[in-house]
Amino acid sequence: MQIAVTGSIAMDHLMRFPGRFAESLVVEQLDRISLSFLVEDLQIKRGGVAPNVCFGLAALGLSPLLVGSVGEDFAEYRAWLDRHGVLTWPIHISQTQHTARFVCTTDADNAQIGSFYTGAMAEARQIELAPIAEVTGGLDLVMISPNDPEAMQRHTEECRARGYRFIADPSQQLAWLDGPDIIRLIEGADYLFSNDYEDTLISQKTGWSHDEIVSRVGVRVMTRGRDGARIEIAGRQPIEVPIAPETTRLDPTGVGDAFRAGFIAGLSWGVSLERCAQVGSLLASYVIAVVGTQEYRFHGSFGRRFAAAYGPEAAAEIAPHLAELRL
């Protein structure tokens, strides 16, 4: 399966606050909020939704196409992705802007406050998918993840016009999009990803009920933190998938991206939607155990941990694909 992942490409500046953000918030004065948190450390890591998803797909043995816009400062990051099996040749390189930056502080409750500098990402709207499809002989699935909003709209419209199957994953950009923009991004998507909070946001902004959202897309995939994932198709019983046991919890950054990568890998393998979500949940458990979104390694444990989490029958179904794992 030829998979193209469009979205933000960024460097992550990750900090940890030993206290709780909630203890510093005065609800009655949020309109005058002015806070500074003394953090314990700073780690600079590779990030951005699209490369995080691509890294996960490559780790699971696929060769995804990374589609996005970066600055000339991207060379070292690019070499890292190339070395780990991601196809980076479709990337657009800005001549004037730096690669985007994500600055995020995580507190003791794993709550996060983040800021995102767009930089070169704004030029992603210049990218057309058709030339990429011509080189590869077609695109089987296009993921449209958080990116420059105009780029997201362009990629979505092109997928509809050219008949490319696509995944709608507006997630972080939902805060900035209005109802009509959200409708244009998700209407008719083969798959729609969101978490439970974003599900409510989509309903509020579009005026659609949860059931109506499900009816407007092929498959609705919603993550719910410790409550696992829920997969819905109109007219069918929902599929509930519990999270995979974690070895430790160090940093939640990139966990959702890993879930998506695992789910999409499962689609490529041709396993059931339940197995897709289980693969995604296990991959997410590797990410939360390290600081950084692309620092995890399997060390031969993926099959064993999958069987422990979801049983030997489920493990047997994905076993033929584990020989291709790269980490």
MIMI-647104 format. One record per residue (C-alpha): x, y negated, z. Coordinates in pm, whole numbers, plus 50000, padded with zeros to 5 digits. Each point is the difference from the previous one (the first is absolute). Example, Ala and Ser with C-alpha at 12.3 -4.5 7.8 and 13.67 -1.06 7.14 Angstrom:
% residues 2
{c1: 51230 c2: 50450 c3: 50780}
{c1: 50137 c2: 49656 c3: 49934}
***
This chain:
% residues 327
{c1: 50000 c2: 50000 c3: 50000}
{c1: 50141 c2: 49661 c3: 49896}
{c1: 49932 c2: 49758 c3: 50286}
{c1: 50064 c2: 49626 c3: 49992}
{c1: 49995 c2: 49812 c3: 50331}
{c1: 49948 c2: 49625 c3: 49977}
{c1: 50034 c2: 49771 c3: 50299}
{c1: 50223 c2: 49792 c3: 50222}
{c1: 50374 c2: 50064 c3: 50014}
{c1: 50165 c2: 49843 c3: 50303}
{c1: 50264 c2: 50009 c3: 50269}
{c1: 49864 c2: 50056 c3: 50351}
{c1: 50128 c2: 49803 c3: 50300}
{c1: 49873 c2: 50204 c3: 50295}
{c1: 50003 c2: 49883 c3: 50362}
{c1: 49869 c2: 50151 c3: 50323}
{c1: 49836 c2: 49807 c3: 50286}
{c1: 50009 c2: 50193 c3: 50333}
{c1: 49675 c2: 49845 c3: 50128}
{c1: 49644 c2: 49988 c3: 49869}
{c1: 49877 c2: 49731 c3: 49760}
{c1: 49655 c2: 50023 c3: 50159}
{c1: 50132 c2: 49869 c3: 50330}
{c1: 50106 c2: 49673 c3: 49833}
{c1: 49679 c2: 49932 c3: 49811}
{c1: 49748 c2: 49758 c3: 50147}
{c1: 49677 c2: 50071 c3: 49814}
{c1: 49849 c2: 49658 c3: 50073}
{c1: 50303 c2: 49822 c3: 49850}
{c1: 50080 c2: 50206 c3: 49691}
{c1: 49942 c2: 49692 c3: 49786}
{c1: 50306 c2: 49844 c3: 50169}
{c1: 50217 c2: 50308 c3: 50017}
{c1: 50374 c2: 49933 c3: 50035}
{c1: 50204 c2: 50301 c3: 50110}
{c1: 50357 c2: 50123 c3: 49989}
{c1: 50098 c2: 50355 c3: 50096}
{c1: 50349 c2: 50089 c3: 50120}
{c1: 50079 c2: 50321 c3: 49810}
{c1: 50245 c2: 50272 c3: 50091}
{c1: 50154 c2: 50079 c3: 49663}
{c1: 50000 c2: 49933 c3: 49627}
{c1: 50033 c2: 50261 c3: 49730}
{c1: 50005 c2: 49924 c3: 49629}
{c1: 49859 c2: 50285 c3: 49794}
{c1: 49885 c2: 50077 c3: 49649}
{c1: 49623 c2: 49959 c3: 49961}
{c1: 49704 c2: 49884 c3: 49796}
{c1: 49692 c2: 50215 c3: 49944}
{c1: 50088 c2: 50119 c3: 49649}
{c1: 50356 c2: 50124 c3: 50071}
{c1: 49886 c2: 50152 c3: 50331}
{c1: 49739 c2: 50205 c3: 49814}
{c1: 50246 c2: 50083 c3: 49722}
{c1: 50264 c2: 50110 c3: 50250}
{c1: 49748 c2: 50234 c3: 50163}
{c1: 49894 c2: 50142 c3: 49664}
{c1: 50362 c2: 50054 c3: 49900}
{c1: 50076 c2: 50163 c3: 50337}
{c1: 49721 c2: 50248 c3: 49922}
{c1: 50154 c2: 50083 c3: 49664}
{c1: 49826 c2: 49764 c3: 49757}
{c1: 50155 c2: 49735 c3: 49773}
{c1: 49774 c2: 49695 c3: 50039}
{c1: 50028 c2: 49679 c3: 49799}
{c1: 50053 c2: 49689 c3: 50213}
{c1: 49825 c2: 49698 c3: 49847}
{c1: 50053 c2: 49658 c3: 50157}
{c1: 50208 c2: 49684 c3: 49998}
{c1: 50326 c2: 49932 c3: 50186}
{c1: 50286 c2: 49750 c3: 50011}
{c1: 50358 c2: 50047 c3: 49889}
{c1: 50081 c2: 50089 c3: 50362}
{c1: 49833 c2: 50339 c3: 49949}
{c1: 50301 c2: 50192 c3: 49863}
{c1: 50094 c2: 50189 c3: 50317}
{c1: 49637 c2: 50090 c3: 50078}
{c1: 49952 c2: 50115 c3: 49641}
{c1: 50303 c2: 50228 c3: 50019}
{c1: 49856 c2: 50155 c3: 50318}
{c1: 49667 c2: 50075 c3: 49831}
{c1: 50165 c2: 50135 c3: 49685}
{c1: 50213 c2: 50231 c3: 50211}
{c1: 49689 c2: 50137 c3: 50172}
{c1: 49804 c2: 50080 c3: 49685}
{c1: 49791 c2: 49687 c3: 49941}
{c1: 49982 c2: 49873 c3: 49640}
{c1: 50072 c2: 49627 c3: 50024}
{c1: 50042 c2: 49902 c3: 49635}
{c1: 49649 c2: 49841 c3: 49975}
{c1: 50093 c2: 49736 c3: 50261}
{c1: 49989 c2: 49634 c3: 49895}
{c1: 50296 c2: 49790 c3: 50121}
{c1: 49939 c2: 49631 c3: 50072}
{c1: 50267 c2: 49755 c3: 49892}
{c1: 49904 c2: 49741 c3: 50263}
{c1: 49851 c2: 50166 c3: 50311}
{c1: 50125 c2: 50224 c3: 50278}
{c1: 49848 c2: 50340 c3: 50070}
{c1: 49703 c2: 49973 c3: 50238}
{c1: 50049 c2: 50019 c3: 50378}
{c1: 49779 c2: 50153 c3: 50271}
{c1: 50069 c2: 49878 c3: 50355}
{c1: 49821 c2: 50205 c3: 50265}
{c1: 50000 c2: 50021 c3: 50381}
{c1: 49860 c2: 50308 c3: 50175}
{c1: 49898 c2: 49996 c3: 50368}
{c1: 49987 c2: 50273 c3: 50266}
{c1: 49650 c2: 50102 c3: 49882}
{c1: 50124 c2: 50031 c3: 49639}
{c1: 49791 c2: 49693 c3: 49912}
{c1: 50170 c2: 49794 c3: 49729}
{c1: 50026 c2: 49637 c3: 49891}
{c1: 50154 c2: 49954 c3: 49658}
{c1: 50070 c2: 49740 c3: 49734}
{c1: 50066 c2: 50060 c3: 49632}
{c1: 50209 c2: 49781 c3: 49768}
{c1: 49886 c2: 50054 c3: 49641}
{c1: 50310 c2: 49893 c3: 49807}
{c1: 50049 c2: 50197 c3: 49677}
{c1: 49681 c2: 50197 c3: 50062}
{c1: 49801 c2: 49716 c3: 49842}
{c1: 50146 c2: 50094 c3: 49661}
{c1: 49844 c2: 50348 c3: 50014}
{c1: 49703 c2: 49849 c3: 49816}
{c1: 50222 c2: 49996 c3: 49689}
{c1: 50026 c2: 50380 c3: 49993}
{c1: 49792 c2: 50197 c3: 49749}
{c1: 49943 c2: 50371 c3: 50050}
{c1: 49959 c2: 50102 c3: 49635}
{c1: 50372 c2: 49972 c3: 49907}
{c1: 50083 c2: 50219 c3: 50300}
{c1: 49742 c2: 50256 c3: 49890}
{c1: 50146 c2: 50000 c3: 49649}
{c1: 50345 c2: 50090 c3: 50130}
{c1: 49871 c2: 50277 c3: 50228}
{c1: 49742 c2: 50144 c3: 49761}
{c1: 49710 c2: 49883 c3: 50216}
{c1: 49906 c2: 49931 c3: 50361}
{c1: 49798 c2: 50260 c3: 50188}
{c1: 49939 c2: 49784 c3: 50307}
{c1: 50073 c2: 49638 c3: 50090}
{c1: 50005 c2: 49885 c3: 50360}
{c1: 49913 c2: 49632 c3: 50045}
{c1: 50122 c2: 49908 c3: 50346}
{c1: 50045 c2: 49660 c3: 50173}
{c1: 50183 c2: 49764 c3: 49767}
{c1: 49966 c2: 49657 c3: 49845}
{c1: 49617 c2: 49970 c3: 49980}
{c1: 50007 c2: 49907 c3: 49631}
{c1: 50221 c2: 50300 c3: 49929}
{c1: 49754 c2: 50226 c3: 50182}
{c1: 49712 c2: 49866 c3: 49791}
{c1: 50197 c2: 50033 c3: 49677}
{c1: 50106 c2: 50358 c3: 50070}
{c1: 49646 c2: 50098 c3: 50099}
{c1: 49846 c2: 49847 c3: 49689}
{c1: 50260 c2: 50166 c3: 49780}
{c1: 49934 c2: 50339 c3: 50158}
{c1: 49629 c2: 49963 c3: 49926}
{c1: 50060 c2: 49876 c3: 49644}
{c1: 50252 c2: 50272 c3: 49912}
{c1: 49835 c2: 50282 c3: 50191}
{c1: 50278 c2: 50057 c3: 50253}
{c1: 49876 c2: 50170 c3: 50317}
{c1: 50080 c2: 49774 c3: 50294}
{c1: 50019 c2: 49978 c3: 50377}
{c1: 49874 c2: 49680 c3: 50163}
{c1: 50194 c2: 49915 c3: 50315}
{c1: 49952 c2: 49627 c3: 50072}
{c1: 50064 c2: 50045 c3: 50377}
{c1: 50210 c2: 49705 c3: 50126}
{c1: 49875 c2: 49768 c3: 49726}
{c1: 49637 c2: 50037 c3: 50111}
{c1: 50047 c2: 49713 c3: 50245}
{c1: 50068 c2: 49761 c3: 49711}
{c1: 49756 c2: 50135 c3: 49741}
{c1: 49636 c2: 49897 c3: 49975}
{c1: 49709 c2: 50235 c3: 49930}
{c1: 49993 c2: 49973 c3: 49618}
{c1: 50379 c2: 50057 c3: 49982}
{c1: 49973 c2: 50310 c3: 50219}
{c1: 49717 c2: 50133 c3: 49786}
{c1: 50213 c2: 49959 c3: 49686}
{c1: 50283 c2: 50195 c3: 50165}
{c1: 49803 c2: 50299 c3: 50128}
{c1: 49701 c2: 50042 c3: 49766}
{c1: 50037 c2: 50330 c3: 49817}
{c1: 50330 c2: 50099 c3: 50162}
{c1: 50072 c2: 50372 c3: 49993}
{c1: 50125 c2: 49969 c3: 50359}
{c1: 49962 c2: 49725 c3: 50259}
{c1: 50237 c2: 49990 c3: 50300}
{c1: 49944 c2: 49793 c3: 50314}
{c1: 50004 c2: 50027 c3: 50376}
{c1: 49687 c2: 49971 c3: 50215}
{c1: 50054 c2: 49629 c3: 50068}
{c1: 50038 c2: 49929 c3: 49629}
{c1: 49682 c2: 50196 c3: 49933}
{c1: 49811 c2: 49751 c3: 50215}
{c1: 50174 c2: 49709 c3: 49828}
{c1: 49904 c2: 50130 c3: 49655}
{c1: 49638 c2: 50031 c3: 50111}
{c1: 49994 c2: 49650 c3: 50148}
{c1: 50150 c2: 49833 c3: 49696}
{c1: 49821 c2: 50194 c3: 49724}
{c1: 49666 c2: 50039 c3: 50175}
{c1: 50013 c2: 50374 c3: 49929}
{c1: 49916 c2: 50256 c3: 50267}
{c1: 50247 c2: 50279 c3: 50071}
{c1: 49787 c2: 50243 c3: 49799}
{c1: 49984 c2: 49758 c3: 49709}
{c1: 50378 c2: 49971 c3: 49998}
{c1: 50021 c2: 50379 c3: 49980}
{c1: 49756 c2: 50003 c3: 49708}
{c1: 50209 c2: 49746 c3: 49804}
{c1: 50321 c2: 50209 c3: 49994}
{c1: 50094 c2: 50358 c3: 49924}
{c1: 50159 c2: 50096 c3: 50332}
{c1: 50009 c2: 49785 c3: 50315}
{c1: 50299 c2: 50067 c3: 50231}
{c1: 49995 c2: 49824 c3: 50337}
{c1: 50269 c2: 50029 c3: 50267}
{c1: 49894 c2: 49952 c3: 50362}
{c1: 50318 c2: 50001 c3: 50205}
{c1: 50001 c2: 50272 c3: 50265}
{c1: 49658 c2: 50115 c3: 49874}
{c1: 50157 c2: 50125 c3: 49678}
{c1: 49870 c2: 49953 c3: 49647}
{c1: 49656 c2: 50022 c3: 49845}
{c1: 49940 c2: 50085 c3: 49633}
{c1: 49665 c2: 49921 c3: 49845}
{c1: 49838 c2: 50068 c3: 49662}
{c1: 49646 c2: 49880 c3: 49936}
{c1: 49748 c2: 50277 c3: 50059}
{c1: 50242 c2: 50232 c3: 50180}
{c1: 50087 c2: 50072 c3: 50361}
{c1: 50298 c2: 49796 c3: 50121}
{c1: 50330 c2: 50177 c3: 50058}
{c1: 50162 c2: 49926 c3: 50337}
{c1: 50375 c2: 50054 c3: 50034}
{c1: 50175 c2: 49962 c3: 50339}
{c1: 50341 c2: 49837 c3: 50025}
{c1: 50309 c2: 50220 c3: 50006}
{c1: 50175 c2: 50020 c3: 50339}
{c1: 50276 c2: 49744 c3: 50038}
{c1: 50346 c2: 50074 c3: 50133}
{c1: 50034 c2: 49642 c3: 50126}
{c1: 49862 c2: 49651 c3: 49933}
{c1: 50264 c2: 49737 c3: 49926}
{c1: 49855 c2: 49768 c3: 49733}
{c1: 49665 c2: 50011 c3: 49816}
{c1: 50122 c2: 49791 c3: 49705}
{c1: 49947 c2: 50194 c3: 49677}
{c1: 49785 c2: 50276 c3: 50150}
{c1: 49705 c2: 49918 c3: 49771}
{c1: 50229 c2: 49994 c3: 49696}
{c1: 50130 c2: 50347 c3: 50091}
{c1: 49645 c2: 50133 c3: 50036}
{c1: 49921 c2: 49873 c3: 49651}
{c1: 50317 c2: 50154 c3: 49857}
{c1: 49919 c2: 50337 c3: 50150}
{c1: 49640 c2: 49986 c3: 49883}
{c1: 50102 c2: 49911 c3: 49643}
{c1: 50265 c2: 50273 c3: 50000}
{c1: 49725 c2: 50244 c3: 50092}
{c1: 49794 c2: 49876 c3: 49706}
{c1: 50297 c2: 50063 c3: 49772}
{c1: 50039 c2: 50350 c3: 50144}
{c1: 49634 c2: 50073 c3: 49928}
{c1: 49906 c2: 50093 c3: 50356}
{c1: 49669 c2: 49915 c3: 50169}
{c1: 49922 c2: 49655 c3: 50134}
{c1: 50022 c2: 50137 c3: 50353}
{c1: 50351 c2: 50128 c3: 49933}
{c1: 50091 c2: 49665 c3: 49840}
{c1: 49906 c2: 49818 c3: 50321}
{c1: 50185 c2: 50255 c3: 50212}
{c1: 50319 c2: 49950 c3: 49797}
{c1: 49956 c2: 49625 c3: 50040}
{c1: 49946 c2: 50027 c3: 50374}
{c1: 50311 c2: 50211 c3: 50049}
{c1: 50214 c2: 49767 c3: 49790}
{c1: 49871 c2: 49708 c3: 50210}
{c1: 50118 c2: 50179 c3: 50316}
{c1: 50356 c2: 49997 c3: 49865}
{c1: 49986 c2: 49625 c3: 49934}
{c1: 49873 c2: 49902 c3: 50343}
{c1: 50288 c2: 50190 c3: 50160}
{c1: 50266 c2: 49766 c3: 49855}
{c1: 50056 c2: 49625 c3: 49968}
{c1: 49962 c2: 49905 c3: 49636}
{c1: 49771 c2: 50126 c3: 49729}
{c1: 50248 c2: 50210 c3: 49802}
{c1: 50232 c2: 50136 c3: 50269}
{c1: 49833 c2: 50336 c3: 50068}
{c1: 50140 c2: 50341 c3: 49905}
{c1: 49834 c2: 50343 c3: 49993}
{c1: 50305 c2: 50217 c3: 50075}
{c1: 49803 c2: 50305 c3: 49888}
{c1: 49722 c2: 49948 c3: 50255}
{c1: 49710 c2: 49890 c3: 49777}
{c1: 49850 c2: 50345 c3: 49935}
{c1: 50039 c2: 50113 c3: 50360}
{c1: 49841 c2: 49685 c3: 50141}
{c1: 49719 c2: 50014 c3: 49744}
{c1: 49916 c2: 50357 c3: 50105}
{c1: 50009 c2: 49904 c3: 50368}
{c1: 49766 c2: 49707 c3: 49937}
{c1: 49751 c2: 50151 c3: 49756}
{c1: 50045 c2: 50376 c3: 50007}
{c1: 50174 c2: 50268 c3: 49791}
{c1: 49728 c2: 50014 c3: 49733}
{c1: 50031 c2: 49628 c3: 49929}
{c1: 50380 c2: 50027 c3: 50003}
{c1: 49989 c2: 50284 c3: 49748}
{c1: 49809 c2: 49779 c3: 49755}
{c1: 50268 c2: 49731 c3: 49994}
{c1: 50300 c2: 50233 c3: 50040}
{c1: 50066 c2: 50038 c3: 49623}
{c1: 50062 c2: 49624 c3: 49976}
{c1: 50241 c2: 49966 c3: 50292}
{c1: 50297 c2: 50132 c3: 49803}
{c1: 50008 c2: 49662 c3: 49823}
{c1: 50040 c2: 49790 c3: 50318}
{c1: 50298 c2: 49765 c3: 49976}
{c1: 50069 c2: 49910 c3: 50365}
***
